[in-house]
Amino acid sequence: MTEILFLVEEDAEGGFVATAVSDYIVTQADDLDSLRENVRDAVQCHFEDASARPKVIRLHLSR
């Protein structure tokens, strides 16, 4: 896998939630900068083997 896509939605209680389209990875944060960091951390945890980790992480903000 070279790329992973996350759909980003505003949370009803505030902040944002990012959900991966192809894998079961979900994370949240209060702001978009923190969400980007949390997404990177979640991808690293999900793909422990660095050679299997996607090289590109895309965030798609749905409005």
Secondary structure in CASP SS format (residue, H / E / C, confidence):
PFRMAT SS
TARGET T0000
AUTHOR 0000-0000-0000
METHOD secondary structure of the structure
MODEL  1
M C 1.00
T C 1.00
E E 1.00
I E 1.00
L E 1.00
F E 1.00
L E 1.00
V E 1.00
E E 1.00
E E 1.00
D C 1.00
A C 1.00
E C 1.00
G C 1.00
G C 1.00
F E 1.00
V E 1.00
A E 1.00
T E 1.00
A E 1.00
V C 1.00
S C 1.00
D C 1.00
Y C 1.00
I C 1.00
V E 1.00
T E 1.00
Q E 1.00
A E 1.00
D C 1.00
D C 1.00
L H 1.00
D H 1.00
S H 1.00
L H 1.00
R H 1.00
E H 1.00
N H 1.00
V H 1.00
R H 1.00
D H 1.00
A H 1.00
V H 1.00
Q H 1.00
C H 1.00
H H 1.00
F C 1.00
E C 1.00
D C 1.00
A H 1.00
S H 1.00
A H 1.00
R C 1.00
P C 1.00
K C 1.00
V E 1.00
I E 1.00
R E 1.00
L E 1.00
H E 1.00
L E 1.00
S C 1.00
R C 1.00
END
